[in-house]
């Protein structure tokens, strides 16, 4: 796997064909922030660096990056570059927690209800999957 380094950060050079490329570029930058590879105040890879790394159209990269700017995750310093906004990690974590609940937990609870699985049984299943199996919550 090829990676681009920007400070301590790395980006994957692989794309999933089932998702728009601009969205994947955006998500990779978000992942770097959530995983503390890019921290608040750090300079993010420039649009030009991303274009050269991915070998994709400037407009594609700009669309993903501009969405991060519009949402207050990155900010631009004219002539200097893009930087991670204060509070960006917390915004992303909250957004992802909400999406996780909507995507997985709601479906899990609905299916458990259909099958008559109790909350305790669901918790036991989760503990088993996580490798715990103990009752020390």
Residue pairs with C-beta under 8 A, 6 or more apart in sequence:
1 12
1 13
1 14
2 12
2 13
3 10
3 11
3 12
3 13
4 10
4 11
4 13
4 45
4 49
4 50
4 53
6 38
6 43
6 44
6 45
6 49
7 37
7 38
7 42
7 43
8 37
9 32
9 37
9 38
9 42
9 44
9 45
10 32
10 37
11 28
11 29
11 32
11 45
11 50
11 53
12 28
13 53
13 54
15 21
15 24
16 24
21 54
21 56
21 60
21 64
22 60
22 61
22 63
22 64
22 67
23 64
24 64
25 50
25 54
25 56
25 60
25 61
25 64
25 65
26 64
26 65
26 67
26 68
29 38
29 44
29 45
29 64
29 65
29 68
29 73
29 74
30 68
30 73
30 92
31 37
32 38
32 44
33 39
33 73
33 84
33 88
33 89
33 92
34 89
34 92
34 93
34 96
36 89
38 44
38 84
39 84
39 89
40 84
40 85
40 86
40 87
40 88
40 89
41 83
41 84
41 86
42 83
42 84
43 80
43 81
43 82
43 83
44 74
44 81
44 82
44 83
44 84
45 53
45 82
46 81
46 82
47 58
47 61
47 62
47 65
47 82
48 58
50 61
50 65
51 57
51 58
51 61
54 61
65 74
65 82
68 74
69 75
69 76
69 82
71 91
72 85
72 87
72 88
72 91
73 84
73 85
73 88
73 91
73 92
74 82
74 83
74 84
74 85
74 88
75 82
75 83
75 85
76 82
76 83
77 83
108 122
109 122
112 118
112 121
112 122
117 125
123 137
127 133
127 134
